[in-house]
Amino acid sequence: MSVAARLAELEIQLPEVAAPVAAYVPAVVHAGLVYTSGQLPFAAGALPATGKVGAEVTAEDAKTYARTCALNALAAAAAAAGGLEKIGGVLRVGGFVASDPAFSGQPGVINGASDVLGEIFGEAGVHARAAVGVAVLPLDSPVEVEVTFTLA
């Protein structure tokens, strides 16, 4: 099943590619891979929340934001590759969680990204991953996700 057909089946609409907030491009194609820049959970051009997970942001909300980040990454990758049909699967996910010092649930938060990529790609969505707690992220976002996709 194509990625576009699977998205339709899941009733997922990809967002517009988020504009970079600094000097970079959203995604780059190289040697059979698409590398995305870190994607924030922009929805309709705005962050849904700011602050630290475990303080101002709940882990469950942050998991939802990680899902949004992954969909933003897929949109960026498809745009860079020339369409969804060019995306073959997921190689690696890097997740960053702006964390309250007492918060240690980063893997659960980044599952929001991993889970949706698995739903979309099936076996081709199985990937390596890092889930890292950090002090602060750009624009005080609670979550940032970068994805390396394979080309079809």
Secondary structure, DSSP 8 states (H G I E B T S, - for coil): --HHHHHHHTT---------SSSS-SEEEETTEEEE--B---BTTB-S--S-BTTTB-HHHHHHHHHHHHHHHHHHHHHHHTSGGGEEEEEEEEEEEEB-TT---HHHHHHHHHHHHHHHHGGGG--EEEEEEES--GGG-SEEEEEEEEE-
